[in-house]
Amino acid sequence: MSQETKYTEDNIRSLDWKEHIRMRPGMYIGKLGDGSSADDGIYILLKEVLDNSIDEYVMGAGKTIEISIHGTKVIVRDYGRGIPLGKVVDVVSKMNTGGKYDSKAFKKSVGLNGVGTKAVNALSSFFRVESTRDNKSASAEFAQGNLINQDLLEDTSRRKGTKVSFVPDEIIFKKYKYRSEYVEKMLKYYVYLNPGLTIVFNGEKFYSENGLKDLLSENINETDRSYPIIHLRGDDIEVALTHSKTQYSEQYHSFVNGQNTTQGGTHLAAFREALVRTIREYFGKNYEASDIRKSVVCAIAIKVMEPVFESQTKTKLGSTDMGGELPTVRTYINDFLKKYLDNFLHKNTDVAESIQRKILQAERERKELSGIRKLAKDRAKKASLHNKKLRDCRVHFGDIKNGRNLESTLFITEGDSASGSITKSRDVNTQAVFSLKGKPLNCYGLSKKIVYENEEFNLLQAALNIEESIEDLRYNNIVIATDADVDGMHIRLLLITFFLQFFPEIIKEGHLYILQTPLFRVRNKKETAYCYSEQERRDAVEKLKPKPEITRFKGLGEISPDEFVHFIGEDIRLDPVMLDKDMSIEDLLSFYMGKNTPTRQEFIIENLKVELDIIEEDKA
């Protein structure tokens, strides 16, 4: 018999604040990641610091925030009131300490738990905070949450405000890199929600005059709008909405007190319900809710007193009350839309007619597809029983009550050998594998009907659970894992076309990635290096001399499961699929997948010349 483990007073430990944060970072910032995903921890660190500066602006202090990110160092400088000088150390190193507990000082702020900057401090190898007010300043420096230097009071002529500098700790965040695209998106949301605020990031200025209307203008091309954007404002609420001409499902951008609630919550549920009720009452027709909301693109922001979020990362609102003497969130939003949207439609009958045409079109399409959908669902059920296209994982995106499972991943592979390697080396808790049979169909210009009639697309849609809405998405990360050759590149392009054509929100909301796998293995008797480029191969050969063994991987199937585990585990390399902000989806698909062969051929030749020039320079 095995010896019983002793459980005594010696087993009981009390962790101080920084030890607990470093031991359980996921409780405070969600997943860690390497910066390839917008919800990776390094961006949450930036957001936690930035939220404090935004709260200053909301309270009428400081109209400009300056941010710089160079390499791994982040600096955030605001011109707000400045932290009270005698509390500079406490507010960044003592849990449950902060001004947000005083509702007079911060009435409708995001940061309420007194945790944000403490988490940043504890998870940074370097952290410095400096506050200036009343012509005096105080500063403190930390390393991994430990105070290493403190200047209490100094006379200064600098403008009042707070400056925070930090470097995320590479012990916690391994091989990370800030991507400017994700930072810029975050900053744009902040200025859309705070018209009049200026944010300067690495010298580039972000500013908005029209709030959520500007957000929608950025996210849906003018030629894709069924009617001009409806923009409504109230005391604690702002709404902008339109319907897309080409998009099939609903798309929402929701916010509470400036926080992007990517998982929605009570406010978004209330809005979707209120929109349906208002439209039905205006037209006097009991339209199907799905027909009213189909293709809607909307942004909604509300301000709530002391909001309750369902996790520290504040991605889902749990509050049912607006706070103070105001009614419930549901009643407040419903009353607002009933009054303001109804008034707008009565004054703009051309927009009302466009909405009705869109609803009737959705109704026709739903009825036309109803029979095909039923057959497709039956086929998907039978397929899931009789084949192994999907090797599922145990935990899915929406399975966790207190915040979604951000690690849940679906790898889309081509061929039995590739899917076999990934299947044998994956984490069965969070990683699933979907195996394609040959090349997918080029679906550019085809209708949604093809998704149900084409077996591969139908089964993929069923695996992702996105038939009705991507709110039901089963995996946070959808990873295209194909060989790094011409056929593999073609499959990538066809899959990206599928998502752009029918489910663009998957890409817009940062769920789609390309898996990077090594091209070479360079090893000697003592050491092995996996190389993702020619340059890495040359560096490895130089490092591992004399004459190491070099293997060129021609496909994923040639990588053994024992090796593959490294490439989809902690050291996974993912390239996010992002949309070019200067090109509409229709233009993008038309250029790459349309019949403009000579133009595309010229583009490929020109870019191939650039690539060859770079290779020649490397050789030289």
C-alpha positions in Angstrom: 0.0 0.0 0.0 1.2 3.5 -0.7 2.1 5.6 2.3 -0.6 8.1 3.3 0.3 11.7 2.7 0.5 13.7 5.9 -1.7 16.8 6.2 -0.6 19.0 9.1 -0.2 22.7 10.0 3.0 22.7 8.0 1.0 22.2 4.8 -0.9 25.4 5.4 0.6 28.5 3.7 -0.3 32.1 3.5 0.8 33.9 0.3 1.4 37.6 0.2 -0.3 39.6 -2.6 2.4 39.3 -5.2 3.1 35.6 -4.6 -0.6 34.8 -5.2 -0.7 36.9 -8.4 2.4 35.3 -9.8 1.3 31.8 -8.8 -2.2 32.2 -10.2 -1.9 34.9 -12.9 -4.9 33.5 -14.8 -7.2 34.6 -12.0 -6.2 38.2 -12.6 -5.4 38.6 -16.3 -6.9 35.5 -18.0 -4.6 33.6 -20.2 -0.9 34.4 -20.6 -0.1 33.9 -24.3 2.7 35.4 -26.4 1.0 38.4 -27.8 -0.4 36.7 -30.9 -4.0 37.0 -29.6 -5.8 40.2 -28.6 -6.8 38.7 -25.2 -3.3 37.6 -24.2 -2.0 38.8 -20.9 0.4 41.4 -22.0 -2.5 43.4 -23.5 -4.5 43.0 -20.3 -1.5 44.5 -18.4 -1.6 47.5 -20.7 -5.4 47.8 -20.4 -5.3 47.7 -16.5 -2.9 50.7 -16.4 -4.7 52.5 -19.2 -8.1 52.1 -17.5 -6.9 54.3 -14.6 -5.9 57.0 -17.0 -9.3 56.7 -18.8 -11.1 57.0 -15.5 -9.2 60.3 -14.9 -10.5 61.6 -18.2 -14.1 60.5 -17.4 -13.9 62.4 -14.2 -12.9 65.5 -16.1 -9.1 65.4 -15.5 -6.6 65.2 -18.4 -7.6 65.2 -22.1 -4.4 63.5 -23.4 -2.8 60.1 -22.7 0.6 59.2 -24.2 1.6 55.6 -24.7 4.9 54.2 -26.0 5.9 50.6 -26.5 9.4 49.9 -27.7 10.4 46.2 -27.5 9.1 44.9 -24.2 8.9 48.3 -22.3 5.6 50.0 -22.0 5.1 53.6 -20.8 1.7 55.2 -20.1 1.5 58.9 -19.2 -1.7 60.8 -18.4 -2.3 64.4 -17.3 -5.0 63.7 -14.8 -5.1 64.5 -11.1 -2.2 62.3 -10.2 -2.1 59.7 -7.4 -2.1 61.3 -3.9 1.6 61.5 -3.2 1.5 59.8 0.1 -0.3 56.7 -1.4 1.9 56.1 -4.5 3.4 52.9 -3.1 0.1 51.6 -1.5 -2.1 51.9 -4.6 0.2 49.7 -6.7 1.3 47.2 -4.0 -1.5 46.8 -1.4 -4.5 44.7 -2.4 -8.0 46.3 -1.9 -6.4 49.8 -1.9 -7.5 52.4 -4.4 -9.7 55.4 -5.1 -12.4 53.4 -6.9 -13.9 52.4 -3.6 -14.9 56.0 -3.1 -17.9 56.5 -5.5 -17.6 60.3 -5.1 -14.1 60.3 -6.7 -14.8 57.7 -9.4 -18.6 57.5 -10.1 -18.7 55.2 -13.1 -15.3 53.7 -13.5 -14.1 50.3 -14.8 -11.5 49.4 -12.2 -13.5 48.6 -9.0 -11.6 45.8 -7.4 -8.3 47.6 -6.4 -6.4 44.8 -8.3 -5.4 46.1 -11.7 -2.1 47.9 -11.2 -1.1 45.5 -8.5 -1.3 42.6 -11.0 0.8 44.6 -13.5 3.3 45.3 -10.8 3.6 41.7 -9.6 3.8 40.3 -13.2 6.5 42.8 -14.3 10.3 42.4 -14.1 10.4 46.2 -13.9 7.6 48.5 -12.7 7.8 52.2 -12.0 5.1 54.6 -11.0 5.5 58.4 -10.7 2.8 60.9 -9.7 2.9 64.7 -10.0 0.6 67.1 -8.3 0.8 70.5 -6.6 4.3 71.0 -8.1 5.6 68.0 -6.3 6.2 64.4 -7.3 6.7 61.0 -5.8 7.9 57.8 -7.4 8.5 54.1 -6.6 10.2 51.3 -8.5 9.5 47.6 -8.1 10.8 44.3 -9.5 8.3 41.4 -9.5 6.2 43.3 -7.0 9.1 44.0 -4.6 9.9 47.6 -3.8 13.5 48.4 -4.8 13.5 52.2 -4.8 11.4 55.0 -3.5 11.5 58.8 -3.9 9.0 60.3 -1.5 8.7 64.0 -2.4 10.5 66.2 -4.8 9.8 69.7 -6.1 9.1 69.7 -9.9 7.8 71.9 -12.7 6.3 69.0 -14.6 2.6 68.9 -15.4 0.4 67.0 -13.0 -0.6 63.4 -13.8 0.7 59.8 -13.5 3.4 58.0 -15.4 3.6 54.2 -15.3 6.4 52.2 -16.9 6.6 48.4 -16.9 8.2 45.4 -18.6 6.2 42.2 -18.5 8.2 39.5 -16.8 9.6 36.9 -19.3 9.5 34.3 -16.5 5.6 34.6 -16.7 5.2 35.7 -20.4 7.6 33.6 -22.5 8.8 34.9 -25.9 6.2 37.6 -26.1 5.8 40.4 -28.5 3.4 43.4 -28.6 1.5 43.6 -31.9 0.7 47.2 -32.8 -2.5 46.1 -34.6 -4.0 44.8 -31.3 -2.8 47.9 -29.3 -4.3 50.2 -31.9 -7.6 48.5 -31.9 -7.8 48.8 -28.1 -6.9 52.5 -28.3 -9.5 53.2 -31.0 -12.2 51.7 -28.7 -11.1 54.0 -25.9 -11.4 57.2 -28.1 -14.7 56.1 -29.7 -16.1 55.7 -26.2 -14.6 59.0 -25.0 -15.1 61.6 -27.7 -12.7 64.5 -27.1 -10.0 62.3 -25.6 -6.7 62.2 -27.5 -4.4 59.1 -27.2 -0.9 59.3 -28.7 0.7 55.9 -29.4 4.3 55.9 -30.5 3.7 59.3 -32.1 0.4 58.4 -33.9 -2.7 60.3 -32.7 -6.1 58.6 -32.0 -9.2 60.8 -31.7 -12.9 60.6 -32.3 -15.6 63.2 -32.6 -18.6 61.0 -33.3 -18.2 58.2 -30.8 -19.7 54.8 -31.7 -20.7 56.1 -35.1 -17.0 56.3 -35.9 -16.5 52.8 -34.6 -19.1 51.4 -37.0 -17.8 53.5 -39.9 -14.4 51.9 -39.3 -15.8 48.3 -39.1 -18.3 48.3 -41.9 -17.6 49.7 -45.3 -20.0 52.4 -46.6 -20.9 50.3 -49.7 -21.8 47.4 -47.4 -24.4 49.3 -45.3 -28.0 48.8 -46.1 -28.7 52.3 -44.9 -26.8 55.1 -43.1 -25.7 54.4 -39.6 -28.3 55.2 -37.0 -26.7 57.0 -34.0 -28.5 57.5 -30.8 -27.3 59.1 -27.5 -28.8 59.3 -24.0 -27.4 60.2 -20.6 -25.8 56.9 -19.9 -26.2 55.1 -23.1 -25.1 55.3 -26.8 -26.1 53.1 -29.7 -25.0 53.0 -33.3 -26.5 50.4 -35.7 -27.0 49.4 -39.3 -27.6 46.2 -41.4 -24.9 44.7 -43.6 -25.7 43.9 -47.2 -23.3 40.9 -47.3 -22.9 39.6 -43.8 -25.1 36.8 -42.6 -25.0 36.8 -38.8 -25.3 39.4 -36.1 -22.2 41.5 -35.0 -22.1 43.5 -31.8 -19.5 45.7 -30.1 -20.6 46.1 -26.5 -19.2 48.2 -23.7 -19.7 49.1 -20.1 -18.1 52.1 -18.5 -15.5 52.0 -21.4 -14.8 48.3 -21.0 -15.1 46.2 -24.1 -17.4 43.4 -22.9 -16.5 40.8 -25.6 -18.8 38.2 -24.0 -21.7 40.6 -23.7 -23.8 40.2 -20.6 -27.1 41.7 -19.3 -26.8 44.9 -21.3 -26.4 43.1 -24.7 -29.1 40.6 -24.0 -31.4 43.5 -23.1 -30.5 45.4 -26.3 -31.2 42.4 -28.6 -34.5 41.9 -26.9 -35.4 45.6 -27.0 -34.4 46.0 -30.7 -36.9 43.2 -31.7 -39.7 44.6 -29.6 -39.2 48.2 -30.9 -39.1 47.0 -34.6 -42.2 44.8 -34.2 -44.2 47.7 -32.6 -43.1 50.2 -35.2 -44.2 48.0 -38.1 -47.1 46.4 -36.3 -45.8 43.0 -37.4 -44.8 40.0 -35.4 -41.6 39.4 -37.4 -39.3 36.6 -36.3 -36.5 37.8 -34.0 -33.8 36.1 -36.1 -35.1 37.9 -39.2 -35.0 41.3 -37.5 -31.5 40.8 -36.2 -30.0 39.0 -39.2 -27.0 40.9 -40.6 -27.3 43.7 -37.9 -24.0 45.4 -37.1 -24.3 47.4 -33.8 -22.3 49.1 -31.1 -23.8 49.8 -27.7 -22.2 51.4 -24.6 -23.8 52.0 -21.2 -22.6 53.5 -18.0 -23.4 51.7 -14.7 -22.8 52.6 -11.1 -20.5 50.0 -9.5 -20.9 47.4 -12.3 -20.6 43.7 -11.4 -18.5 41.7 -14.0 -18.3 37.9 -14.1 -14.5 37.8 -14.0 -11.5 40.0 -13.2 -10.9 40.6 -16.9 -14.4 42.2 -17.1 -15.5 40.7 -20.4 -19.1 40.0 -19.3 -21.5 42.2 -17.4 -23.5 40.5 -14.6 -25.2 43.6 -13.2 -29.0 43.8 -13.5 -29.3 47.4 -12.1 -28.0 50.7 -13.5 -27.3 51.9 -10.0 -28.7 54.7 -7.9 -32.4 55.4 -8.5 -32.2 54.3 -12.1 -34.3 51.2 -13.2 -32.9 47.8 -14.2 -30.5 47.5 -17.1 -33.2 45.7 -19.1 -35.9 48.4 -18.5 -33.5 51.3 -19.1 -32.3 50.0 -22.5 -35.9 49.0 -23.5 -37.3 52.4 -22.6 -34.4 54.2 -24.4 -34.9 52.3 -27.7 -38.7 52.5 -27.6 -38.4 56.3 -27.4 -35.3 57.2 -29.5 -35.2 54.5 -32.1 -39.0 54.7 -32.7 -38.8 58.5 -33.0 -35.9 58.1 -35.5 -37.8 55.7 -37.7 -40.8 57.9 -37.8 -38.7 60.9 -38.8 -36.6 58.8 -41.3 -39.1 56.6 -43.2 -36.6 55.8 -45.9 -34.4 54.1 -43.3 -37.4 52.3 -41.9 -38.3 51.0 -45.4 -34.7 49.7 -45.8 -34.9 47.9 -42.5 -38.2 46.3 -43.5 -36.8 45.2 -46.9 -33.9 43.6 -45.0 -36.3 41.8 -42.7 -38.4 40.5 -45.5 -35.3 39.3 -47.4 -34.1 37.5 -44.3 -37.5 35.9 -43.9 -37.5 34.6 -47.6 -33.9 33.2 -47.2 -34.8 31.5 -43.9 -37.8 29.8 -45.5 -35.8 28.8 -48.6 -33.1 27.3 -46.5 -35.3 25.6 -43.9 -35.5 22.3 -45.7 -31.8 22.3 -46.6 -30.9 23.1 -43.0 -32.8 20.2 -41.7 -31.2 17.8 -44.1 -27.8 19.3 -43.4 -28.3 18.9 -39.6 -29.3 15.3 -40.0 -26.3 14.7 -42.2 -24.0 16.3 -39.7 -25.3 14.2 -36.9 -24.9 11.0 -38.9 -21.4 12.0 -40.0 -20.3 12.7 -36.4 -21.5 9.3 -35.4 -19.9 7.4 -38.3 -16.6 9.1 -39.0 -13.8 10.8 -37.2 -13.6 14.2 -38.9 -13.8 15.8 -35.5 -11.6 14.7 -32.6 -13.2 16.9 -30.0 -11.7 18.2 -26.7 -13.3 18.1 -23.3 -13.7 21.8 -22.5 -15.2 24.4 -24.9 -15.3 28.2 -25.3 -18.6 28.7 -23.4 -18.3 26.0 -20.8 -16.9 28.0 -18.0 -19.4 30.1 -16.0 -16.9 32.7 -14.7 -15.3 33.7 -17.9 -14.9 31.7 -21.2 -12.2 29.1 -21.7 -9.7 31.1 -23.8 -7.4 28.1 -24.4 -10.0 26.1 -26.3 -8.6 25.5 -29.8 -9.7 23.7 -33.0 -7.0 22.7 -35.4 -8.2 22.4 -39.0 -5.9 20.0 -40.9 -5.7 18.3 -44.3 -5.1 14.6 -44.6 -4.9 11.7 -42.2 -1.1 11.8 -41.5 -1.2 15.5 -40.4 -4.3 15.2 -38.4 -2.9 12.0 -36.9 0.2 13.7 -35.6 -1.7 16.6 -34.1 -4.3 14.2 -32.6 -1.7 12.1 -30.8 0.3 15.1 -29.5 -2.6 17.5 -28.5 -4.0 18.4 -25.1 -7.3 16.5 -25.1 -8.8 18.9 -22.6 -8.6 22.0 -24.7 -7.4 21.1 -28.2 -9.7 19.5 -30.9 -8.8 18.4 -34.4 -11.0 18.7 -37.6 -9.7 16.8 -40.6 -10.5 18.0 -44.1 -10.8 15.6 -47.0 -8.9 17.2 -49.9 -9.1 20.9 -50.9 -12.2 22.8 -49.8 -14.4 24.5 -52.4 -13.7 28.0 -53.6 -16.9 29.6 -52.2 -16.2 33.2 -53.4 -19.5 34.7 -54.7 -21.6 31.7 -53.6 -24.7 31.9 -51.4 -25.1 30.6 -47.8 -26.9 27.6 -49.4 -23.6 26.1 -50.3 -22.6 25.9 -46.7 -25.3 23.4 -46.1 -25.0 21.5 -49.4 -21.2 21.1 -49.2 -20.3 18.3 -46.8 -17.0 19.7 -45.7 -18.4 23.2 -45.0 -21.5 21.8 -43.3 -19.6 19.6 -41.0 -17.1 22.4 -40.2 -19.9 24.8 -39.4 -21.5 22.1 -37.2 -18.2 21.5 -35.4 -17.8 25.2 -34.7 -21.5 25.5 -33.7 -21.9 28.8 -35.6 -25.0 28.1 -37.7 -27.2 30.6 -35.8 -24.6 33.0 -34.3 -20.9 33.1 -33.5 -22.0 33.7 -29.9 -22.3 29.9 -29.7 -18.7 29.4 -31.0 -17.3 26.3 -29.3 -13.6 27.2 -29.7 -11.8 30.5 -29.0 -9.0 29.8 -31.3 -9.5 28.3 -34.8 -6.1 27.3 -36.2 -5.5 26.4 -39.8 -2.7 23.8 -39.7 -1.6 23.0 -43.3 1.7 22.1 -44.9 4.1 24.9 -45.7 4.0 24.2 -49.5 1.9 25.4 -52.5 -1.0 23.0 -51.8 -1.0 23.9 -48.1 -1.0 27.7 -48.9 -3.9 27.1 -51.3 -5.9 25.3 -48.6 -5.3 28.2 -46.2 -6.5 30.7 -48.8 -9.7 28.6 -49.5 -10.5 28.3 -45.8 -9.9 32.0 -45.2 -12.3 32.7 -48.1 -14.9 30.5 -46.5 -14.7 32.5 -43.2 -14.6 35.9 -45.0 -17.6 35.0 -47.2 -19.9 33.6 -44.6 -18.5 34.3 -41.1 -16.3 37.5 -41.2 -16.9 38.1 -37.5 -14.7 35.1 -36.8 -11.8 37.0 -38.3 -12.9 40.5 -37.1 -13.1 39.3 -33.5 -9.6 37.6 -33.7 -10.5 33.9 -33.6 -8.6 32.7 -36.7 -4.9 31.8 -36.8 -2.3 30.1 -39.0 -0.2 27.5 -37.2 3.5 28.0 -37.8 5.5 24.8 -37.8 9.3 24.3 -38.3 10.8 23.9 -41.8 14.0 22.4 -40.5 15.4 20.3 -37.7 19.1 20.9 -37.0 20.7 18.6 -34.4 23.9 17.0 -33.1 24.4 14.5 -30.4 23.8 17.0 -27.6 21.3 19.5 -28.9 18.3 19.9 -31.3 17.1 23.2 -32.8 13.8 23.6 -34.7 14.0 26.3 -37.4 11.1 28.3 -38.9 13.1 30.0 -41.6 16.2 29.9 -43.7 17.9 32.4 -41.4 17.1 30.4 -38.3 18.5 27.3 -40.0 21.8 29.1 -40.8 22.0 30.4 -37.2 21.5 26.9 -35.9 24.1 25.3 -38.2 26.6 28.0 -37.0 25.7 27.3 -33.4 25.7 23.5 -33.5 28.8 22.8 -35.6 30.6 20.7 -36.5 28.4 19.3 -39.3 25.0 18.8 -37.6 22.3 16.7 -39.1 19.7 18.8 -41.1 16.2 17.5 -41.8 13.8 19.4 -44.1 10.2 18.8 -43.0 8.1 18.6 -46.2 4.8 18.2 -44.4 3.1 18.1 -41.0 2.8 14.3 -41.3 6.6 13.9 -41.4 6.8 15.4 -37.9 6.4 12.7 -35.2 3.9 13.2 -32.4 6.7 13.3 -29.9 8.1 16.3 -31.7 4.8 17.9 -32.6 3.8 18.3 -29.0 6.4 21.1 -28.8 4.8 23.0 -31.6 1.3 23.0 -30.3 2.1 23.3 -26.6 3.8 26.1 -24.6 6.0 27.1 -27.6 3.2 27.2 -30.1 3.6 29.9 -32.8 0.4 31.4 -34.2 0.0 34.1 -36.9 -3.3 35.9 -36.4 -5.4 36.4 -39.6 -6.2 40.1 -39.7 -8.2 42.3 -42.1 -6.6 45.2 -43.9 -8.3 48.2 -42.5 -8.0 50.0 -45.9 -9.7 47.2 -48.0 -13.3 46.0 -47.7 -14.0 42.3 -47.5 -15.6 42.3 -50.9 -12.6 44.0 -52.5 -10.3 41.6 -50.7 -12.1 38.5 -51.9 -12.5 39.9 -55.4 -8.8 40.6 -55.7 -7.5 37.2 -54.4 -10.3 34.9 -55.4 -12.1 36.6 -58.3 -11.5 36.4 -62.1 -8.9 39.3 -62.3 -6.2 36.8 -63.2 -3.8 39.3 -65.0 -3.9 41.8 -62.1 -3.3 39.1 -59.5 -0.6 37.5 -61.6 1.2 40.9 -61.8 0.9 41.3 -58.0 2.4 37.8 -57.3 5.3 38.4 -59.7 6.1 41.8 -58.2 6.0 40.4 -54.6 8.0 37.3 -55.7 10.8 39.7 -57.0 10.9 41.4 -53.6 11.1 38.1 -51.8 13.9 36.9 -54.1 15.8 40.2 -53.5 15.6 39.7 -49.8 16.9 36.1 -50.1 19.8 37.3 -52.2 20.7 40.0 -49.7 20.7 37.3 -46.9 23.1 35.2 -49.0 25.4 38.1 -49.5 
